[in-house]
Amino acid sequence: MMVEVFKTNVEAHDESARIIEELLQRYPQNRINFDLSDCDRILRVEGENVHAGGIIELMAAIGYECEILP
């Protein structure tokens, strides 16, 4: 099981819910959630294969910043 953690600029819960729906359409095998209470507005993706590059590209395409946290 892989876990990838991303820093984002997502601020609202309704935005995060919409983004999770979009990500799950492309990556239905992954478990995806946000922690908007964290200062980095964390996006966490878990699964056997986490396609970090594709996630970052999709987030950029829908107008959000997203980068892998070290």
Phi and psi in radians as a Rosetta constraint file:
Dihedral C 1 N 2 CA 2 C 2 CIRCULARHARMONIC -1.738 0.35
Dihedral N 2 CA 2 C 2 N 3 CIRCULARHARMONIC 2.584 0.35
Dihedral C 2 N 3 CA 3 C 3 CIRCULARHARMONIC -2.274 0.35
Dihedral N 3 CA 3 C 3 N 4 CIRCULARHARMONIC 2.175 0.35
Dihedral C 3 N 4 CA 4 C 4 CIRCULARHARMONIC -2.064 0.35
Dihedral N 4 CA 4 C 4 N 5 CIRCULARHARMONIC 2.370 0.35
Dihedral C 4 N 5 CA 5 C 5 CIRCULARHARMONIC -2.088 0.35
Dihedral N 5 CA 5 C 5 N 6 CIRCULARHARMONIC 2.262 0.35
Dihedral C 5 N 6 CA 6 C 6 CIRCULARHARMONIC -2.105 0.35
Dihedral N 6 CA 6 C 6 N 7 CIRCULARHARMONIC 2.553 0.35
Dihedral C 6 N 7 CA 7 C 7 CIRCULARHARMONIC -1.604 0.35
Dihedral N 7 CA 7 C 7 N 8 CIRCULARHARMONIC 2.324 0.35
Dihedral C 7 N 8 CA 8 C 8 CIRCULARHARMONIC -2.309 0.35
Dihedral N 8 CA 8 C 8 N 9 CIRCULARHARMONIC 3.080 0.35
Dihedral C 8 N 9 CA 9 C 9 CIRCULARHARMONIC -1.982 0.35
Dihedral N 9 CA 9 C 9 N 10 CIRCULARHARMONIC 0.391 0.35
Dihedral C 9 N 10 CA 10 C 10 CIRCULARHARMONIC -1.272 0.35
Dihedral N 10 CA 10 C 10 N 11 CIRCULARHARMONIC 2.324 0.35
Dihedral C 10 N 11 CA 11 C 11 CIRCULARHARMONIC -2.005 0.35
Dihedral N 11 CA 11 C 11 N 12 CIRCULARHARMONIC -0.571 0.35
Dihedral C 11 N 12 CA 12 C 12 CIRCULARHARMONIC -1.920 0.35
Dihedral N 12 CA 12 C 12 N 13 CIRCULARHARMONIC 2.605 0.35
Dihedral C 12 N 13 CA 13 C 13 CIRCULARHARMONIC -1.120 0.35
Dihedral N 13 CA 13 C 13 N 14 CIRCULARHARMONIC -0.612 0.35
Dihedral C 13 N 14 CA 14 C 14 CIRCULARHARMONIC -1.164 0.35
Dihedral N 14 CA 14 C 14 N 15 CIRCULARHARMONIC -0.619 0.35
Dihedral C 14 N 15 CA 15 C 15 CIRCULARHARMONIC -1.116 0.35
Dihedral N 15 CA 15 C 15 N 16 CIRCULARHARMONIC -0.801 0.35
Dihedral C 15 N 16 CA 16 C 16 CIRCULARHARMONIC -1.103 0.35
Dihedral N 16 CA 16 C 16 N 17 CIRCULARHARMONIC -0.675 0.35
Dihedral C 16 N 17 CA 17 C 17 CIRCULARHARMONIC -1.102 0.35
Dihedral N 17 CA 17 C 17 N 18 CIRCULARHARMONIC -0.734 0.35
Dihedral C 17 N 18 CA 18 C 18 CIRCULARHARMONIC -1.149 0.35
Dihedral N 18 CA 18 C 18 N 19 CIRCULARHARMONIC -0.705 0.35
Dihedral C 18 N 19 CA 19 C 19 CIRCULARHARMONIC -1.156 0.35
Dihedral N 19 CA 19 C 19 N 20 CIRCULARHARMONIC -0.738 0.35
Dihedral C 19 N 20 CA 20 C 20 CIRCULARHARMONIC -1.032 0.35
Dihedral N 20 CA 20 C 20 N 21 CIRCULARHARMONIC -0.760 0.35
Dihedral C 20 N 21 CA 21 C 21 CIRCULARHARMONIC -1.019 0.35
Dihedral N 21 CA 21 C 21 N 22 CIRCULARHARMONIC -0.796 0.35
Dihedral C 21 N 22 CA 22 C 22 CIRCULARHARMONIC -1.100 0.35
Dihedral N 22 CA 22 C 22 N 23 CIRCULARHARMONIC -0.794 0.35
Dihedral C 22 N 23 CA 23 C 23 CIRCULARHARMONIC -1.115 0.35
Dihedral N 23 CA 23 C 23 N 24 CIRCULARHARMONIC -0.692 0.35
Dihedral C 23 N 24 CA 24 C 24 CIRCULARHARMONIC -1.202 0.35
Dihedral N 24 CA 24 C 24 N 25 CIRCULARHARMONIC -0.465 0.35
Dihedral C 24 N 25 CA 25 C 25 CIRCULARHARMONIC -1.120 0.35
Dihedral N 25 CA 25 C 25 N 26 CIRCULARHARMONIC -0.672 0.35
Dihedral C 25 N 26 CA 26 C 26 CIRCULARHARMONIC -1.494 0.35
Dihedral N 26 CA 26 C 26 N 27 CIRCULARHARMONIC -0.593 0.35
Dihedral C 26 N 27 CA 27 C 27 CIRCULARHARMONIC -2.228 0.35
Dihedral N 27 CA 27 C 27 N 28 CIRCULARHARMONIC 1.169 0.35
Dihedral C 27 N 28 CA 28 C 28 CIRCULARHARMONIC -1.154 0.35
Dihedral N 28 CA 28 C 28 N 29 CIRCULARHARMONIC -0.326 0.35
Dihedral C 28 N 29 CA 29 C 29 CIRCULARHARMONIC -1.429 0.35
Dihedral N 29 CA 29 C 29 N 30 CIRCULARHARMONIC -0.156 0.35
Dihedral C 29 N 30 CA 30 C 30 CIRCULARHARMONIC -1.681 0.35
Dihedral N 30 CA 30 C 30 N 31 CIRCULARHARMONIC 2.734 0.35
Dihedral C 30 N 31 CA 31 C 31 CIRCULARHARMONIC -1.772 0.35
Dihedral N 31 CA 31 C 31 N 32 CIRCULARHARMONIC 2.200 0.35
Dihedral C 31 N 32 CA 32 C 32 CIRCULARHARMONIC -2.294 0.35
Dihedral N 32 CA 32 C 32 N 33 CIRCULARHARMONIC 2.327 0.35
Dihedral C 32 N 33 CA 33 C 33 CIRCULARHARMONIC -2.677 0.35
Dihedral N 33 CA 33 C 33 N 34 CIRCULARHARMONIC 2.858 0.35
Dihedral C 33 N 34 CA 34 C 34 CIRCULARHARMONIC -2.000 0.35
Dihedral N 34 CA 34 C 34 N 35 CIRCULARHARMONIC 2.637 0.35
Dihedral C 34 N 35 CA 35 C 35 CIRCULARHARMONIC -2.171 0.35
Dihedral N 35 CA 35 C 35 N 36 CIRCULARHARMONIC 1.582 0.35
Dihedral C 35 N 36 CA 36 C 36 CIRCULARHARMONIC -1.375 0.35
Dihedral N 36 CA 36 C 36 N 37 CIRCULARHARMONIC -0.187 0.35
Dihedral C 36 N 37 CA 37 C 37 CIRCULARHARMONIC -1.361 0.35
Dihedral N 37 CA 37 C 37 N 38 CIRCULARHARMONIC -0.317 0.35
Dihedral C 37 N 38 CA 38 C 38 CIRCULARHARMONIC -1.316 0.35
Dihedral N 38 CA 38 C 38 N 39 CIRCULARHARMONIC 2.539 0.35
Dihedral C 38 N 39 CA 39 C 39 CIRCULARHARMONIC -1.090 0.35
Dihedral N 39 CA 39 C 39 N 40 CIRCULARHARMONIC -0.401 0.35
Dihedral C 39 N 40 CA 40 C 40 CIRCULARHARMONIC -1.610 0.35
Dihedral N 40 CA 40 C 40 N 41 CIRCULARHARMONIC 0.078 0.35
Dihedral C 40 N 41 CA 41 C 41 CIRCULARHARMONIC 0.839 0.35
Dihedral N 41 CA 41 C 41 N 42 CIRCULARHARMONIC 1.084 0.35
Dihedral C 41 N 42 CA 42 C 42 CIRCULARHARMONIC -1.124 0.35
Dihedral N 42 CA 42 C 42 N 43 CIRCULARHARMONIC 2.326 0.35
Dihedral C 42 N 43 CA 43 C 43 CIRCULARHARMONIC -1.933 0.35
Dihedral N 43 CA 43 C 43 N 44 CIRCULARHARMONIC 2.146 0.35
Dihedral C 43 N 44 CA 44 C 44 CIRCULARHARMONIC -2.024 0.35
Dihedral N 44 CA 44 C 44 N 45 CIRCULARHARMONIC 2.262 0.35
Dihedral C 44 N 45 CA 45 C 45 CIRCULARHARMONIC -2.195 0.35
Dihedral N 45 CA 45 C 45 N 46 CIRCULARHARMONIC 2.199 0.35
Dihedral C 45 N 46 CA 46 C 46 CIRCULARHARMONIC -2.126 0.35
Dihedral N 46 CA 46 C 46 N 47 CIRCULARHARMONIC 2.502 0.35
Dihedral C 46 N 47 CA 47 C 47 CIRCULARHARMONIC 2.946 0.35
Dihedral N 47 CA 47 C 47 N 48 CIRCULARHARMONIC 3.074 0.35
Dihedral C 47 N 48 CA 48 C 48 CIRCULARHARMONIC -1.155 0.35
Dihedral N 48 CA 48 C 48 N 49 CIRCULARHARMONIC -0.688 0.35
Dihedral C 48 N 49 CA 49 C 49 CIRCULARHARMONIC -2.303 0.35
Dihedral N 49 CA 49 C 49 N 50 CIRCULARHARMONIC 2.017 0.35
Dihedral C 49 N 50 CA 50 C 50 CIRCULARHARMONIC -1.904 0.35
Dihedral N 50 CA 50 C 50 N 51 CIRCULARHARMONIC 2.072 0.35
Dihedral C 50 N 51 CA 51 C 51 CIRCULARHARMONIC -1.651 0.35
Dihedral N 51 CA 51 C 51 N 52 CIRCULARHARMONIC 1.422 0.35
Dihedral C 51 N 52 CA 52 C 52 CIRCULARHARMONIC -1.000 0.35
Dihedral N 52 CA 52 C 52 N 53 CIRCULARHARMONIC -0.771 0.35
Dihedral C 52 N 53 CA 53 C 53 CIRCULARHARMONIC -1.061 0.35
Dihedral N 53 CA 53 C 53 N 54 CIRCULARHARMONIC -0.747 0.35
Dihedral C 53 N 54 CA 54 C 54 CIRCULARHARMONIC -1.153 0.35
Dihedral N 54 CA 54 C 54 N 55 CIRCULARHARMONIC -0.643 0.35
Dihedral C 54 N 55 CA 55 C 55 CIRCULARHARMONIC -1.157 0.35
Dihedral N 55 CA 55 C 55 N 56 CIRCULARHARMONIC -0.792 0.35
Dihedral C 55 N 56 CA 56 C 56 CIRCULARHARMONIC -1.080 0.35
Dihedral N 56 CA 56 C 56 N 57 CIRCULARHARMONIC -0.750 0.35
Dihedral C 56 N 57 CA 57 C 57 CIRCULARHARMONIC -1.100 0.35
Dihedral N 57 CA 57 C 57 N 58 CIRCULARHARMONIC -0.773 0.35
Dihedral C 57 N 58 CA 58 C 58 CIRCULARHARMONIC -1.111 0.35
Dihedral N 58 CA 58 C 58 N 59 CIRCULARHARMONIC -0.757 0.35
Dihedral C 58 N 59 CA 59 C 59 CIRCULARHARMONIC -1.060 0.35
Dihedral N 59 CA 59 C 59 N 60 CIRCULARHARMONIC -0.749 0.35
Dihedral C 59 N 60 CA 60 C 60 CIRCULARHARMONIC -1.127 0.35
Dihedral N 60 CA 60 C 60 N 61 CIRCULARHARMONIC -0.692 0.35
Dihedral C 60 N 61 CA 61 C 61 CIRCULARHARMONIC -1.111 0.35
Dihedral N 61 CA 61 C 61 N 62 CIRCULARHARMONIC -0.510 0.35
Dihedral C 61 N 62 CA 62 C 62 CIRCULARHARMONIC -1.750 0.35
Dihedral N 62 CA 62 C 62 N 63 CIRCULARHARMONIC 0.180 0.35
Dihedral C 62 N 63 CA 63 C 63 CIRCULARHARMONIC 1.660 0.35
Dihedral N 63 CA 63 C 63 N 64 CIRCULARHARMONIC 0.416 0.35
Dihedral C 63 N 64 CA 64 C 64 CIRCULARHARMONIC -2.152 0.35
Dihedral N 64 CA 64 C 64 N 65 CIRCULARHARMONIC 2.615 0.35
Dihedral C 64 N 65 CA 65 C 65 CIRCULARHARMONIC -1.468 0.35
Dihedral N 65 CA 65 C 65 N 66 CIRCULARHARMONIC 2.524 0.35
Dihedral C 65 N 66 CA 66 C 66 CIRCULARHARMONIC -2.779 0.35
Dihedral N 66 CA 66 C 66 N 67 CIRCULARHARMONIC 2.194 0.35
Dihedral C 66 N 67 CA 67 C 67 CIRCULARHARMONIC -2.500 0.35
Dihedral N 67 CA 67 C 67 N 68 CIRCULARHARMONIC 2.611 0.35
Dihedral C 67 N 68 CA 68 C 68 CIRCULARHARMONIC -1.207 0.35
Dihedral N 68 CA 68 C 68 N 69 CIRCULARHARMONIC 2.336 0.35
Dihedral C 68 N 69 CA 69 C 69 CIRCULARHARMONIC -1.463 0.35
Dihedral N 69 CA 69 C 69 N 70 CIRCULARHARMONIC 2.363 0.35
